[in-house]
Amino acid sequence: MNTHGIARGSGQTEASTLYGLGMSAFQRGDVEVALKFMSRACADPEAPAMWHRNYAEMLDRQGSSEAAEAAARLSVRLDPNCASAWETLGTILVQRGLIDESCDCYETAVRIDATFAHALNNLAVTLDRLGRLDAAEERYRQVLRLLPNASEIQLNLATLLRELGRHKEGLAIAHEVLDRDPDMMRARSLVAEFNDSLKRRKSPPSRVERKMVISPK
């Protein structure tokens, strides 16, 4: 979660104090207390976009998806150039089943910041879910140029390649992950599935869900 953002022209205002208390409570894991402070802080008409973005993430983690979506939408209205706000809105919309719109949000985030790895992976996952497999592969490879040893993202790509019937390419990626992390069960399972598919020369299997990535705090 991004902790930046001070109310415009406020100095040490009451809203700023409430926001700081809310963030501290959230970092301690006390979400209920954090939300009480954040709701009061974000009621200030001078509250910046990042406050609303962070409030949206708290609400989402609490399970208040409609309120989280509203807070995230307010964040992007206040600052349309805030990549993390668009990424947060996209993730909330995914959880609400609005995949097409979430894809647009992730596209906006990476258009603002082409190095935003978490948004790039989540864009790839949503493109994948929409059946736009070539575009998804391109985005997975783009994020892996930024994070070449990101195991979960490598396995996302390997699983996509498996569905495309490109078993040898996918197997090589899964082996690379397994060589680096021999205890990673997802990699071990995928290697076994690739080997089985190559032995039996079966058609591509049914779809397997890829993993979303949550932005770091």
N, C-alpha and C positions, 0 to 999 in steps of 0.2 A: 504494500500500500504506500502511495506517495504521501509524504507528510508535509509537503510544501504548501504555501499559500497563506498570505496574511491579508486580512481585510484592508481594502484600499483606504489609505489615508487615516488609519485608525490608531496607530501606535498600539499601546497596550489596552485595547478596548475590552469590554465585558465579553463580546463575542469571541475575540481572540483567546481569552482566558478559557472560555467554555470549550472552544475547539481543542485547545491544548489538553484540557482535562479529558475530553472525549478520546483523543488519540492515545493518551497514556493509559486509560482504562482498557481500550481495545488491545493495546500491545500486551497488557497483563492478562488478557483473555476474558475480561469482564464485559461481555458484549452488551448486556442490558444497561449497565451504567453508562457505557460509551454512547449508546444510542440516545439516552436521555440528554447528555451534554451536547451531542452532535445535533439533535433536532432543534435545540435552542440556539446553538451557534448558527445553523443554516437558516434559521428564521430571520436573521439579520439581512436586510436588503443589500448590504455591501458584501455579503459572503461571496468569496470568489469561486470560480468553477471547480477548483480542485477540492474544496471542502465538500461540495455536493457529490463529486466523484467518489470521495472516500466514504461519505455517508451512504451512497448507493451500495458500495461494496459491503459495508457493515449490514445494511438491511438485507442484502442478498444472502449473506452468510447466516443470518437469522432465519431466513426462509420467507421474508416479506417481499415476494417477487414483484408485486405490482408497485409497491412504494419504492422499491429499488429501481425499477425501470423509470419511474417518474423523476427520481433524483438524478439518475444518469442522463436522462433526456434534458433536464434543466442544465446540467453541467455542460453538455455539448452546445446548447443554445448560448450559454454565457461565454464559452470559449470554443468556437468551431475548429480551432487549430490545436487543440489539446489531444494528442494522439492517445494518451492513456485513458482519457474519458471515453473516446470512441471504442477503444478496446474493451473497457468495462461494460459499456452499453451492449456491445456485441455479445459478450459472454452471458449477460443477463438474458438477452433475447434468445440465445441458444437454449438456455434452460427453460424458457417459455415456449419452445418449439417453433419460434419464428426464424427459421434457418435462412431464408432468402434475405431478410432484413439484417440479420446478424452478419451475413457475408458482406453486405454493403458497408456495415460499420467497420469491419476489419479492413476492407479495401481502403476506406478513408484513413484509418489509422496508419497503414503502411504507406499510403500516398504522402501523408504528413511526415512520417519518419520511416524511411526505407530500411533502417537498421533495427527496427522494433521486432526482435526475434519472437517474442511470445505472440504478438499479433499476427506475424507471418505464419507461425505454426497453426494458430487457431483459424486463420483464413484458409490454409490448406485443408484442415479438417472439415470445415464447412463446405468448401468446394467439393471435397470428396463425398460428403453426405448428399450433396445435390447431384451427384453423378458426373460432375465435370472433372473427370479423372486426369486428363492431360494437364489442365490448369492446376489441379492439386499437386501433381508431381512437380511441376515447375516451381511452385511455392515451397514445397518441402525441400527441394534442392537449393532454393534461394536461402532459406533459413539455415541450412546445413553449411552453406558457405560462411555464415556468420558464426555458427556454433558447430564446428565439424565433429566434435565428440559428444554431442547431445544424444545419448543412447535412446531415450524414448522417441525422439523425433526421427532418428535413423530407423527405428523399428516401425514407426508410422509409415515411412517410405517403403520399407521392405514389405510390409503387409499390403500396401497398395500395389506394388509390383507383383505380388503373389496373385492378387485378383485380376491383374492384367495378363497373367499367364507367363510372366517373365521371371520364372522360378530361379534360374541361375544367378541373375542380377540380385534378386532379393536375398537369396541364400548367402551370397558373398557379403552383403551388408550385415545380415544377422550374425554371420561368423565373426565379422569385425567387432561387433558389439560384445559377443560372447568371449572373444579373446581378451578383451579389455576388462570384462566383468563376468567371470565364469559362473558366478552364483546368481546371475540375473535370470529369473524363471521365465520371463516373457521371451527373452532371446533364446533360451534353451528350447522352449516349446515351439517357437517359430522355426528354428533349425530342424527340429524333428518333423514338423509339418512339411517343410520344403523337401526334405529328403524323401519323405513318403510320397509326395506328389511327383517328384522326379522319377522315382522307381516305378510308379504305376501309370505315369503319363496321363493323369487325370486332367479334366478341364478345370478352369479356375474355380475355387470353392466359393461358398456363400460369403457375403460381406462380413468383415470383422470390424468392430468399432475401433476407431483411432482415439488417442488420448488428447484432450484439451490440455492447455498449459495455463496455469494461473500466474498472473504477474507477481513478481516479488514484492514483499512489503517495503 
